[in-house]
Amino acid sequence: MLENTIEWNLGFARDEVEAGVKKLLTESGSAFTCWETEAETRFQATLAQGSLEAIVRPLTSYRSPFNLQATLHRTLLVVSCTGFSTQEKEAFRQRLTLTFLRVGG
């Protein structure tokens, strides 16, 4: 049984990351639970290949140096997988990447 952790500092707001994780888990057909505190949101899921825990934590937002009206959001996403083979982990990482792929500039 392998335990793997993926940690990403994403350029999205907390609610965008939460929506992405929910969409990914729903599309994978897995049952999951979600609970939220002021500091973080946690997801626990059971997938065909194993179990998964995702933690979403907002990071400090800051103003863009090029546009003072724009606030840039950052969110930390930590995903721990248990029971995934190396191939299953890589396939999941690819789906996760596509979930948060931002097209354009």
Summary of the structure (lengths in Angstrom):
residues: 105
radius of gyration: 14.7
end to end distance: 40.3
largest distance: 48.7
contacts: 267
relative contact order: 0.28
helix: 27%
strand: 40%
